[in-house]
C-alpha cells in the first residue's frame, strides 16, 4: 500500500532502490498532556479487560522500543520520526527521535504537522461510506452513473474502486505525469488532469479480477462525493469526517499551505534524482488519494475511529472491513483500508513524508508512526521497517510486515 504517487506499484511493497543518508538521532519529546519522562511514557496498571498478550508499557519495554526505533533510523538514514503506541490498561508510549529540519537542526516533536499521503484514502472512503449510509449512493453502482468518460465505467463499481480492483491504469505511473510533477512540483493539478493521465492507457484487467493499488480509483471516488453531496471534497471531509471524529489538527489543503509547526520533508523523487527538501511542494496531485495533513495525536484518535467504524453503521463498517487478497502474504485490502497480520488501518507516502496508522482490535492497541522522508531502504518503505520493529516487540504474533517484491519499471527509471 505504497502511497507514493510517482512510481508504478502492482502490489503494496516498495519497489525502488535508493541510497541511504545517515543522520544523528536526537532526544525525544512528548505532548504536554503526557507526564514528563525520558521515554515520554505513561505506564498504567493492567486491567482485567486488557489483552494478556499485549505487554504493559513499562520503562523496560520503552527502552527496548527506543533501541529498536533508533536502530531502524541508523539503518535507513531517516532524519526524524515520531511514534505513538498505546493499549487500554497497558500504558502509552509517545516518543520523537532525530531532526525535523536539517537546515536548523530543529528536533522532531510529536506535536508537528505532517503530510500523511495515502492515509487520505481512509478519509475519502469514509466520506463515501457515509453517503452509502444515507442511501445516496450504492457500493455496487457503476462509476459511469456519476462520472462520464471512465474507460469500462459501466462495469466498474464504486466497490471495485474502493477495494483497488477496478483495472484502471494508475495515473501516477504515467511517464508524462511524472515528468510534469518533477519538473515543477509546486504546480497545481486538477482531478480532471490526473484522470487524463490514466484514461489514455488501456484497461489493465476486468473489474474484480485482480488487486492493483491505484490512485486513479480515489480521484474518481472524490468526484463521486462532490457530485452527490454538492460540496467540494475538502469541505465535505472537514465537516462530516474530520470534525465528527474530533480531529482538530487534521486538514485537507487545497494548495501548498502547510500549518505550523511542521517537519520538513526530504525526497529523492526529483528530476535530478538527488535528495531535495519537498516541504512546500503542492500536494494537489494526490487530492482524494493523498493530499491531507495531520499530527500524531489526531492520528491516534483516527486509528480507532476508522478501524471500529465510529462514523458508520455496523453493516457498512462490516462491508469496509471485508478484505480481498492483495497478493501480499498476510495482507488483505478492504474498502480503503488494509488488514496486515491483524493490524487494521493504512500507510501513507508522498515525496518527503511517510506515515503508518493502525489498530489491533483484539488488544484495542493503536500504533502511529510519522517520519519526514520517503526514501526507500533496500526496496523497503521505512514506515514498514519501523512498524515491523515495534510490533516484533509488543505483538510478536502480529508482526506488521509488507514483504518486498521484485521491482518493475517506473517513470523514474528506478
C-alpha angles and dihedrals in degrees: 000000000000107000098199105124097203105064131063114250125179092181136017100270125100113262109182129082119226140171127258128245114196116213133176121266113236135201121286128249133202138208112268088240091062120082111256121257141133091265098035085239131164109191116195128190113258115261126214090248095051118112107261091212094059111080126234107256096240124166088263092055090044090054090053090050091048091054094045093050093047091048090055090048092052092046096048102031093234108171098213140356138182122201133190122186126171145150131183111274092004102081137243130275117196119169141157126201135185130005136321096198124031092197096058102021090235108171123243112258135190091233097062123113114241136187107248103195115194094009078086086076091069089057095046093048091046088055090051092048091051087058088049089054089050090054092242097118136019125221090226094051112118115247088235087073089068109020126040125218100029111147108246086001094150089061102037112088130201086249090056090052096048093046094048093245102114101108092226120139116257107247091209090062092059114110093219091054092049092051092047092050098045094042091057113008091173095063121104123241126203122219089246091055090051092050091050090062089055101040095057088068125077123255110277096211140334117286114279095011098104145005115250119164102230131172091201088073093062095046087058093047090051089055090049091054091049095048096046096042096039087224132109109261096242091053094047092050092046094052102033103032114017098041095040090051092050099243108152095172100047121100140171104217122209093200139011093296112136120189118234137279097040138151122249115244128220128203144167092207089108138123090254095041088233125124113273139173105255098177096120100036113131110255094197089108087068095045110149089003100052122344104107132114129208143146138240097266095049092048091052087059094042093052090064096038096053096041096047097039099238092162097043140061115263090248094054092043089053088053089051094052095047099109130207125207111275100192089250116106112251093007129106129176123217127175103324092327138083137216112210114179089329097313109121122202139061144277128222138207135171130149108310101004143067133182141181124195117176141157130206107209099199091058096026083231125162127204125184125177123183125181138171104233137056095197108135124231116214088337091307127123107240089222089058091050091052091047091048094049094047097046092047086066102041104025109022090167090056107041112175106230138151107191120225116252130197114286122254125202114277135188089256090059092236 
